[in-house]
Structure formats: structure tokens, C-alpha cells
Amino acid sequence: MKDKQIAVVTGGTGFVGSHLVDLLLDKGYEVRCITRKSSDLKWLQGKDIKIFDCGLHNKEELKKIIKDADYIFHVAGVVKSKTKEGYFKGNVETTRTLIEAALESGAKLKRFLVVSSQTVTGPSYDGKPVNEETECKPITTYGRSKLEEEKLVLSFKDKLPITICRAPAVYGERDTEIFIYFKTFSKGLTTTIGFNEKKLSLIHVLDLVNGFYLAATNDIAIGKIYFISSEEFYTWPQINNITSEIIGKKPIVINVPHILVYTIAAVAQFAAMFSSKPATLNIEKAKDITQQYWICDTSKAVRELGYHQKISIEEGIKRTINWYKEMKWI
């Protein structure tokens, strides 16, 4: 008889994954993190976890790690790549290897939870939030790769107790992406994209990982997809006002027309051809950020899992900024 339930986490070194690791430790799980030899372990240091640096392509090693596990939380994925192959290898083929390892290991899993993205459906074109029934029309290669990952996972739902959770834009302590917004803001500057009012779903990372946990531990979720998101939708002027109040600065707001966003993205993408790393802003990212509505409906998760957004946008931004200040990032 095991002392603790065992949870295997991929992507545990990252922003979202490291918070999930913290939650699982708080819940009393034995946590095993699958990392790469090149992974930065700073968010996992000093924690009572087991680290296996075999990556997600070594099926034989994965089978050993998984064989007595109760849960797999597959958070890892490729969000930036210079090639289509990079996205599909990092989001589809690694998932295939993990699924095969789980099946071949003989593990009696209670859940195999896969973290997906709102980019799978694409934006809302009519101002109504997308939901689990919305036809998927991803507008980027990343979104298309995550959709293929979902299809792959669902094809094994008769063999594994799978659940898929789709996340919208995420912010919070340890984040390095939306952090750029807060860093620029703290210097007295911010930008708005285009001239139409944009609405988005935006979730604090602690609410997100709590949603993952609820989905993984509730039998009703087996074989299903859920949006785990904020129950409210936000506009950038609203976010700016809250940030301004917390930071204590009224920034200069620069309005950037969509055409200029695409121009900057094209230049950055061209420059990245001569770099080993992909551009943060490229043509596909420009497509993403110029959409008017990135909003999703959480009512299925609320109804079936008892999920609720607990951290308001005001509280979430305040604790995030305070953490950045404590870490001397801003």
C-alpha cells in the first residue's frame, strides 16, 4: 500500500507547471517531475519532489516513472517555434510518446490530464464566448498543433481516463510573458493594440491550477474537455486602470495600429531567421493580439466540477506586481 498518491507532472519547471507542483505538494501527493537535462530548475529547488531528466522522447524511462503513478498532469508544450515541425513535435509527438508509455507501463491511472489552450478554438468572432461545443478554427500553427494534440488524446479515451483542460491568457507570480506588460507599465508606458475595444479572458495561475486539480479528481470529467478560465471578461483600459492604481503611475498610452503590429512582427520574424531562438512577436502572434475577442465560457466547469474563479483581477494584479517587486523584476 502506497503512503501517498503519485502525480507525474510534465512542464513542472515552467510558470504554470511549477504552481501545479506546489498545489499537489500541498494536497499531500508524491510529485515526480519529468524535465530535460537543459531545464532551469529554479522554481522546483528545495521542494520535496523527485526529478527525472529523461525528457519526453525516452519511452523506456517514462514507463519506469509512470508504472505506479495515479495521475499524469501533462503541462509541457512548445509555445514558440521557428518551424511548424517544432510545434507538432513538441505538442503532438511528445504527447503520443507519453500516452504510449502510460499504456505500456501497465499503470492503473486515475487520470491523464492534458493542458490545452483557447487557441484550439480560435477567437470569438461574434462577441460571444467560445465554449466546448464551438467549432475549432485555430488561426495559428500553435493552435493547430494543440488541436491535433487534443484529437490524439481523445482517440485514446477508451483506453485511458483522459481529461483535457483549455486555458486562456494566464498571468501571475513567476510569469515572464505578460510580465513584459507590467515591466513597461512600471516605467510609465503602455500600449493598446488597434482602435477597437478588445475583450479577453484572463486567469490568475492559482485559479487555473485549482481548475486542473478539480478536473483531475472528479470522475465526471473523464473523457471530457473543459475551459478553465476567468468567469469575467476584461478590457485593456480596465486592466490599465487597475494596474495604474496598484503601481501608482499613470502611464503614457501609445495606440499601435494593427498594420504597425504586423510590420513590427514581420521585421522581428525576419531577424529571428539569423538567431537560434524564435521571435517573441511574429506574424502569427500578431494575428493573435489583433483579434477583438479572446473570451471563453467556463459554465461547464462551474456546473460539473464546482469550479469558480476565486482571485479577482484586482487581487491577482496586486499580488503579481508585489511579487515582481519582491523579486526585483520591476
C-alpha positions as CSV (number, residue, x, y, z in Angstrom):
1,M,0.0,0.0,0.0
2,K,1.4,3.4,-1.0
3,D,1.8,6.1,1.6
4,K,0.9,8.8,-0.9
5,Q,-0.8,9.1,-4.2
6,I,1.7,9.7,-7.0
7,A,1.3,12.5,-9.5
8,V,3.7,12.8,-12.5
9,V,4.0,16.3,-13.9
10,T,5.5,17.4,-17.2
11,G,6.3,21.1,-17.6
12,G,6.9,21.4,-13.8
13,T,9.8,23.8,-14.3
14,G,7.6,26.3,-16.1
15,F,5.3,29.1,-14.9
16,V,2.0,27.1,-14.8
17,G,3.6,23.7,-14.1
18,S,5.5,24.9,-11.0
19,H,2.4,26.3,-9.4
20,L,0.6,23.0,-10.1
21,V,3.6,21.2,-8.4
22,D,3.1,23.5,-5.3
23,L,-0.7,22.7,-5.2
24,L,-0.1,18.9,-5.4
25,L,2.5,19.0,-2.6
26,D,0.0,21.0,-0.5
27,K,-2.5,18.2,-1.2
28,G,-0.1,15.6,0.1
29,Y,0.9,13.9,-3.2
30,E,4.2,12.4,-4.1
31,V,5.3,14.5,-7.1
32,R,7.5,13.3,-9.9
33,C,8.6,15.9,-12.4
34,I,9.8,15.0,-15.9
35,T,12.3,17.5,-17.1
36,R,15.1,17.8,-19.7
37,K,18.8,17.9,-18.9
38,S,18.8,21.6,-20.0
39,S,15.8,22.6,-17.9
40,D,16.1,25.5,-15.4
41,L,15.0,24.1,-12.1
42,K,14.8,27.3,-10.1
43,W,11.1,27.1,-9.3
44,L,11.5,23.5,-8.1
45,Q,14.6,23.9,-5.9
46,G,14.2,22.9,-2.2
47,K,10.9,21.2,-2.8
48,D,10.1,17.6,-1.8
49,I,9.8,16.2,-5.3
50,K,11.5,13.6,-7.5
51,I,13.1,14.9,-10.7
52,F,13.7,12.7,-13.8
53,D,15.6,14.5,-16.5
54,C,14.8,12.0,-19.3
55,G,12.7,14.4,-21.3
56,L,9.5,13.3,-23.2
57,H,11.1,11.2,-26.0
58,N,12.6,8.4,-24.0
59,K,9.7,6.0,-23.7
60,E,11.5,3.3,-21.7
61,E,12.5,5.7,-19.0
62,L,9.0,7.2,-19.0
63,K,7.4,3.8,-18.4
64,K,9.5,3.3,-15.3
65,I,8.4,6.7,-13.9
66,I,4.8,6.1,-14.7
67,K,4.3,2.4,-13.8
68,D,3.0,3.0,-10.3
69,A,1.6,6.5,-10.8
70,D,-2.0,7.5,-10.0
71,Y,-2.1,10.8,-12.0
72,I,-0.3,12.3,-15.0
73,F,-0.6,16.1,-15.5
74,H,0.8,16.8,-19.0
75,V,1.5,20.6,-18.8
76,A,4.6,20.7,-21.0
77,G,4.4,22.0,-24.6
78,V,6.0,24.2,-27.2
79,V,4.6,27.7,-27.4
80,K,7.3,29.2,-29.6
81,S,9.0,27.6,-32.6
82,K,10.6,28.8,-35.8
83,T,9.1,25.8,-37.7
84,K,5.8,24.0,-38.0
85,E,7.6,20.8,-37.2
86,G,8.8,22.3,-33.9
87,Y,5.2,22.8,-32.8
88,F,4.0,19.4,-33.9
89,K,6.9,17.6,-32.5
90,G,6.7,19.4,-29.1
91,N,2.9,19.3,-28.7
92,V,1.8,16.1,-30.6
93,E,4.6,13.6,-30.8
94,T,5.7,14.1,-27.2
95,T,2.1,13.5,-26.1
96,R,1.9,10.4,-28.2
97,T,5.1,9.0,-26.5
98,L,3.7,9.8,-23.1
99,I,0.4,8.1,-23.9
100,E,2.2,5.0,-25.2
101,A,4.4,4.9,-22.1
102,A,1.4,5.2,-19.9
103,L,-0.4,2.3,-21.7
104,E,2.7,0.1,-21.9
105,S,3.7,0.7,-18.3
106,G,0.6,-1.0,-17.0
107,A,-0.1,1.9,-14.7
108,K,-3.6,2.0,-13.2
109,L,-4.1,5.7,-13.7
110,K,-6.9,7.6,-12.1
111,R,-6.4,10.4,-14.6
112,F,-4.3,11.5,-17.5
113,L,-4.9,15.3,-17.7
114,V,-3.7,17.2,-20.7
115,V,-3.3,21.0,-20.6
116,S,-4.5,22.6,-23.9
117,S,-5.3,26.2,-25.0
118,Q,-8.1,28.5,-26.0
119,T,-6.1,28.9,-29.3
120,V,-7.6,25.5,-30.3
121,T,-11.0,27.1,-31.0
122,G,-9.5,30.4,-32.1
123,P,-11.0,33.8,-31.1
124,S,-14.7,34.6,-30.8
125,Y,-15.9,36.4,-34.0
126,D,-19.3,37.4,-32.8
127,G,-18.5,38.7,-29.3
128,K,-20.0,35.6,-27.7
129,P,-17.6,33.5,-25.6
130,V,-16.4,30.2,-27.2
131,N,-17.2,27.0,-25.3
132,E,-16.5,23.3,-25.5
133,E,-19.1,22.9,-28.3
134,T,-17.7,25.7,-30.5
135,E,-16.2,24.5,-33.8
136,C,-12.4,24.7,-33.7
137,K,-10.9,27.2,-36.1
138,P,-7.4,27.8,-34.8
139,I,-5.6,30.8,-36.5
140,T,-2.0,29.9,-35.7
141,T,0.3,26.9,-36.1
142,Y,0.5,26.7,-32.3
143,G,-3.3,26.4,-32.1
144,R,-3.4,23.8,-34.9
145,S,-0.8,21.7,-33.1
146,K,-2.7,21.9,-29.9
147,L,-5.9,20.8,-31.7
148,E,-4.0,17.8,-33.2
149,E,-2.8,17.0,-29.7
150,E,-6.4,17.1,-28.4
151,K,-7.6,14.8,-31.3
152,L,-4.8,12.4,-30.4
153,V,-5.6,12.3,-26.7
154,L,-9.4,11.8,-27.4
155,S,-8.6,8.9,-29.6
156,F,-7.3,7.1,-26.5
157,K,-10.3,7.9,-24.3
158,D,-11.4,4.2,-24.3
159,K,-8.0,3.1,-23.0
160,L,-7.1,5.9,-20.6
161,P,-9.1,8.1,-18.2
162,I,-8.3,11.3,-20.0
163,T,-9.4,14.9,-19.4
164,I,-8.4,18.0,-21.4
165,C,-8.4,21.5,-19.9
166,R,-8.1,24.5,-22.1
167,A,-6.5,27.7,-20.7
168,P,-6.9,31.3,-21.9
169,A,-4.3,34.0,-21.2
170,V,-2.6,33.4,-17.8
171,Y,-0.8,35.8,-15.5
172,G,0.6,35.6,-12.0
173,E,3.8,35.1,-10.0
174,R,6.7,33.6,-12.0
175,D,5.2,34.6,-15.4
176,T,7.6,36.0,-17.9
177,E,5.2,36.7,-20.8
178,I,2.5,39.1,-19.5
179,F,5.3,40.3,-17.2
180,I,6.5,42.5,-20.1
181,Y,3.3,44.5,-19.9
182,F,3.8,45.1,-16.2
183,K,7.5,46.0,-16.6
184,T,6.8,48.5,-19.3
185,F,3.9,49.9,-17.3
186,S,6.2,50.4,-14.3
187,K,8.4,52.6,-16.5
188,G,5.4,54.8,-17.3
189,L,4.5,53.5,-20.7
190,T,1.8,51.1,-22.1
191,T,0.4,50.3,-25.5
192,T,-3.1,49.5,-26.8
193,I,-3.5,47.5,-30.0
194,G,-5.7,48.9,-32.7
195,F,-8.7,51.2,-32.2
196,N,-11.5,48.8,-31.4
197,E,-12.2,47.7,-27.8
198,K,-10.8,44.3,-27.2
199,K,-12.1,41.8,-24.6
200,L,-10.3,38.8,-23.2
201,S,-10.5,36.1,-20.7
202,L,-7.5,36.3,-18.3
203,I,-6.9,33.9,-15.4
204,H,-4.6,34.0,-12.4
205,V,-2.4,31.0,-12.3
206,L,-3.6,29.8,-8.9
207,D,-7.2,29.6,-10.2
208,L,-6.0,27.8,-13.3
209,V,-4.1,25.0,-11.4
210,N,-7.0,24.7,-9.0
211,G,-9.2,24.0,-12.0
212,F,-6.8,21.4,-13.3
213,Y,-6.9,19.7,-9.9
214,L,-10.7,19.7,-9.8
215,A,-10.9,18.2,-13.3
216,A,-8.3,15.5,-12.5
217,T,-10.0,14.4,-9.3
218,N,-13.7,14.4,-10.4
219,D,-14.9,11.2,-12.1
220,I,-17.5,13.2,-14.2
221,A,-14.6,14.8,-16.1
222,I,-13.3,11.5,-17.6
223,G,-13.3,11.7,-21.4
224,K,-14.2,15.4,-21.4
225,I,-12.9,18.9,-22.3
226,Y,-13.2,21.9,-20.1
227,F,-12.4,25.6,-20.4
228,I,-10.7,26.7,-17.1
229,S,-10.8,30.5,-17.2
230,S,-11.9,33.7,-15.6
231,E,-15.7,34.0,-15.1
232,E,-15.4,37.6,-16.1
233,F,-14.1,39.2,-19.3
234,Y,-11.8,42.2,-19.3
235,T,-10.8,45.1,-21.5
236,W,-7.3,46.6,-21.6
237,P,-8.4,50.0,-20.3
238,Q,-9.9,48.2,-17.3
239,I,-6.6,46.3,-16.7
240,N,-4.7,49.5,-17.2
241,N,-6.7,51.4,-14.6
242,I,-6.2,48.6,-12.0
243,T,-2.5,48.4,-12.8
244,S,-2.1,52.2,-12.6
245,E,-3.8,52.3,-9.2
246,I,-1.6,49.5,-7.8
247,I,1.7,50.7,-9.3
248,G,0.9,54.3,-8.5
249,K,1.7,55.6,-12.0
250,K,-0.5,56.9,-14.8
251,P,1.4,55.8,-17.9
252,I,1.6,57.3,-21.4
253,V,-0.7,55.2,-23.6
254,I,0.6,54.6,-27.1
255,N,-2.0,53.3,-29.6
256,V,-0.5,50.9,-32.1
257,P,-2.5,50.4,-35.3
258,H,-2.9,46.8,-36.4
259,I,-0.8,47.4,-39.6
260,L,2.1,48.6,-37.5
261,V,1.8,45.5,-35.2
262,Y,2.1,43.3,-38.4
263,T,5.1,45.4,-39.7
264,I,7.0,45.0,-36.4
265,A,6.2,41.3,-36.3
266,A,7.4,40.8,-39.8
267,V,10.7,42.5,-39.0
268,A,11.2,40.5,-35.8
269,Q,10.4,37.3,-37.6
270,F,12.9,38.1,-40.3
271,A,15.6,38.9,-37.7
272,A,14.9,35.6,-35.9
273,M,16.0,33.8,-39.0
274,F,19.5,34.7,-38.0
275,S,19.1,33.7,-34.4
276,S,18.8,30.4,-32.6
277,K,15.6,31.5,-30.8
278,P,12.2,32.2,-32.3
279,A,10.8,35.7,-32.2
280,T,8.5,36.6,-29.3
281,L,6.4,38.7,-31.7
282,N,6.0,37.1,-35.1
283,I,3.2,37.2,-37.8
284,E,1.2,34.5,-36.0
285,K,1.5,36.3,-32.7
286,A,0.3,39.5,-34.4
287,K,-2.7,37.6,-35.6
288,D,-3.4,36.6,-32.0
289,I,-3.1,40.0,-30.4
290,T,-5.1,41.9,-33.0
291,Q,-8.3,39.8,-32.5
292,Q,-11.1,41.7,-30.8
293,Y,-12.5,38.9,-28.6
294,W,-10.4,36.2,-26.9
295,I,-13.2,35.1,-24.5
296,C,-14.3,31.7,-23.3
297,D,-17.2,30.3,-21.3
298,T,-16.4,28.4,-18.0
299,S,-20.0,27.4,-17.2
300,K,-19.4,23.7,-17.9
301,A,-16.5,23.6,-15.4
302,V,-18.6,25.6,-12.9
303,R,-21.6,23.2,-13.4
304,E,-19.8,19.9,-13.4
305,L,-16.7,20.5,-11.3
306,G,-17.7,23.2,-8.9
307,Y,-15.0,25.4,-10.3
308,H,-15.1,29.1,-9.6
309,Q,-12.7,32.0,-10.2
310,K,-11.5,32.9,-6.7
311,I,-9.0,35.5,-7.4
312,S,-10.4,38.8,-8.7
313,I,-8.5,40.7,-11.4
314,E,-7.7,43.4,-8.8
315,E,-6.3,41.0,-6.2
316,G,-4.5,39.0,-8.9
317,I,-2.7,42.0,-10.4
318,K,-1.8,43.3,-6.9
319,R,-0.2,40.1,-5.8
320,T,1.6,39.6,-9.1
321,I,3.1,43.2,-9.0
322,N,4.1,42.7,-5.4
323,W,5.9,39.5,-6.3
324,Y,7.7,41.2,-9.2
325,K,8.8,43.9,-6.9
326,E,9.9,41.4,-4.2
327,M,12.0,39.6,-6.9
328,K,13.3,43.0,-8.1
329,W,12.0,42.3,-11.6
330,I,10.4,45.7,-11.6
